[in-house]
C-alpha cells in the first residue's frame, strides 16, 4: 500500500479527529476570506466614488457658505454671471497644465497617458437652481446645458422616455415623478411656461431624484435670470488630475466665486478604510498563526497516540522520509478541507455582514479567492505538522514500543 493510500485510510478512519483538527484553520480562513471580500467591496465602492466625484470641482458664488438650498443660489440673490465662465475656465486650465508640468508632465498613478500635450479640456456644466410649485408641490427646477451635463454626469440614465434634448422640454427625477404621478408626455406649468416631460431619470440616490431639469436658457428666461447661474460643476477629463491646484488658483485669482473639491475627502475615506482593513487583516493573520499552534498541539497529541503505528511502520521498513510524507499528506488533506470550508463560510459571512458594514457594497463571488484560501490553509496545516512529523520520524522502532 502506498503512503498516500495509508494517509487517506487514516483520514477516513478518524473523521471526527480530522474535522476537529481542521476546524481551527477553517475558522481562521473564514475570517480571512470575509475580511478580504468585504474589504474588496468597500475599496471598489470608494474607488467608484472617487472616479465619479473625486476629480471634479464645484464653483459657488463666494457669498454663500451655508449648506442649504440657498448655497445653490436659491432665494439668496447670489449668482455667477454666465459670461464669467470662459475666464474661470482659462484659470482652471492654466492651473491644471501647470500642475502637470510640475509633476513632470505625467500622471503617475493612472489617468490620461502621455503628458501635458495630451491634456483634454475639462467639462464645465453651469446650473441654475430655482424653486417653484409644480403640480401642487414645491420643487427645484434646474437649468442645464444638456450635452455638457451628460458628459459630466455620465451615469445618468432614464427609466422612461429619453434624455433632455430641446428647449421646450423638461426631464424629471424619479422621486418627483412618483410623488406627483408625472409621466412622459405630460405638460408641466413652470413659472408660466408649458414644458413637456421628455423623460424620467433613473434613481441615483442624489438630489437629482427630486428635481426638474430644463434647458438653461429656458429656465433663465422663465425665472427672469438672464446670464445667471447658481453654480458651475467642473469635471476634469483625466483621473488624478491636479484639481487641488486648480481649486487654489480659482479661489486666489477669480473674484466672487469659491471652488471646492470632494477629492480630498474621498481619498481620506479611501485611506482610512484601507488602513482599517489592513489592521483587521493583521489580526486575522495572527488568528491563523494561533490556529497553526492549535493544529501543532493536536498533531503532537495524535502522534503520541499513534506511536505504536509508527513503530510498526519502522519495523516493516518505512524510511524517515516515508513517515514524514505520511503525516504531511494528512496535513495537506486537512488543509484542503479547511480551505474549502473556510472559503464557503467566509463568503457567507461577507454576504451577511458586508452590506451592514459598508452600505451599498456588493459582495462579489471572487472565485480566485478559493485557491488562495486552500493554499493558505494547506500551508498553515503543513507548517504546523512539519516539526512533529520530523520528530517522530527520527524515533527508533524499539523506542516507539518502549514508550507505550
Secondary structure, DSSP 8 states (H G I E B T S, - for coil): --HHHHHHHHHHHTHHHHHHHHHHHHHHHHHHHHHHHHHHHHHHHHHHHIIIIITEEEEEETT--SSSGGGGTTTT---EEGGGHHHHHHHHHHHHHHHHHHTTTS-TTSSSSS-GGG----EEEEEEEEEEEETTEEEEEEEE-HHHHHHH-TT--EEEE----STTEEEE-HHHHHHHT--TT-EEEETTEEEEEEEEE---SSGGGGEEEEEHHHHHHHTT-TTEESEEEEE-SSTT--HHHHHHHHHHHSTTEEEEESHHHHHHHHHHHHHHHHHHHHHHHHHHHHHHHHHHHHHHHHHHHTHHHHHHHHHTT--HHHHHHHHHHHHHHHHHHHHHHHHHHHHHHHHHHHHHHSTT------THHHHHHHHHHHHHHHHHHHHHHHHHHTS-HHHHHHT-
